[in-house]
Every structure is written in structure tokens, then in C-alpha cells.
Amino acid sequence: MITDVLPDGFCPLDETRSFWPAAPGDACAAGVAWPTTSYDIAAGWTGNSYNLPFVAVTVPNVVVNGSNQTSVTFPARMLPVYRATGLPTLAGDSFLNTATLTGTTTSIPAVSPTETGSVLDVKDASDERLGTVLPTISKQMKPRPADPGVQGMDCDPTVGDPYGD
């Protein structure tokens, strides 16, 4: 089972259900986008994050480029407000997204004949910090001309000296 914990400030998107019907601007509307693997029916808001278990994921038993792997991708949208507090989300906010993997695996005799039939528990966890970019301001000024009476105080960037920091 793969479970992702999406922090407050975001909402997951799904093809059939709205995870927050009252989201400002219909930010969590159903049908907008969908995950590569469907969310389990238990997916939902926990009071401070979205708990998103995915339906069973099968990793193929075909070795491709030296490893067996599969990817699960899901869309999410940053909300204008935090759901738990109603305070606005802001540029520069930081979010911690966590995913965990639990499951079992059975060895493949052709690959690992000494472990024929064994079932191993698999556990893994991953965190990724998501950050938003702060806005920047570029303030430029045009230098005062040496002789304003001759050149004038024109703000047109094509006239006179160029703008500078």
C-alpha cells in the first residue's frame, strides 16, 4: 500500500470526487485531473492534512534497466487558504509531503532461487519539502539628466540615459 500525506494548503485532485466541496474558487473540483493510480475509498481530510492511500499497486516482475519499479503520480492544487485555519497561503510558505510504502513481496525463483516461496515485508518512507517562491521587486530609476533644460525629465526608456539600479 502506498500512502501519501499531503499537507494542509494543498488539495488532491480526482476524476470523480471533490475533496473539499466548499474550496474557494472550486479549487478541489472533481473531474479536473486524476492520479495515475486511483485513490483508495478511505482517502480524505484528517483535520490537518489529506491522507491518500492508493489502491493496490503491483510492481511488475520484469527487470527493466536493472530494477523493478513503478511510479504513482497524482495532481494537487495549492489552495488560497489553509483548510484547518482559514488563513491565506502565502508565497514563501513551506510544506512537507510524506509518502510511505508497506507491502509484501514473494521472491522469483529464477532471480533468487534460495528464497523460493518466501514472503518478505516491505516498508519505506520518503519526505519532500515543497516551497513556494518569494516574489521579487526590481526598482530602477532613470538618472537625472546633466542639463534638464536641454534634455528634459522624460520617463520614456528610449529617450536619454537608460534606467539603472
Residue, then its C-alpha position, 0 to 999 in steps of 0.5 A: m500500500i502506498t500512502d501519501v500525506l499531503p499537507d494542509g494548503f494543498c488539495p488532491l485532485d480526482e476524476t470523480r470526487s471533490f475533496w473539499p466541496a466548499a474550496p474557494g474558487d472550486a479549487c478541489a473540483a472533481g473531474v479536473a485531473w486524476p492520479t495515475t493510480s486511483y485513490d483508495i475509498a478511505a482517502g480524505w481530510t484528517g483535520n490537518s492534512y489529506n491522507l491518500p492511500f492508493v489502491a493496490v499497486t503491483v510492481p511488475n516482475v520484469v527487470v527493466n534497466g536493472s530494477n523493478q519499479t513503478s511510479v504513482t503520480f497524482p495532481a494537487r492544487m495549492l489552495p488560497v487558504y489553509r483548510a484547518t485555519g482559514l488563513p491565506t497561503l502565502a508565497g514563501d510558505s513551506f510544506l512537507n509531503t510524506a509518502t510511505l510504502t508497506g507491502t509484501t513481496t514473494s521472491i522469483p525463483a529464477v532471480s533468487p532461487t534460495e528464497t523460493g516461496s518466501v514472503l518478505d515485508v516491505k516498508d519505506a518512507s520518503d519526505e519532500r519539502l515543497g516551497t513556494v517562491l518569494p516574489t521579487i521587486s526590481k526598482q530602477m530609476k532613470p538618472r537625472p539628466a546633466d542639463p534638464g533644460v536641454q534634455g528634459m525629465d522624460c520617463d520614456p526608456t528610449v529617450g536619454d540615459p537608460y534606467g539603472d539600479 
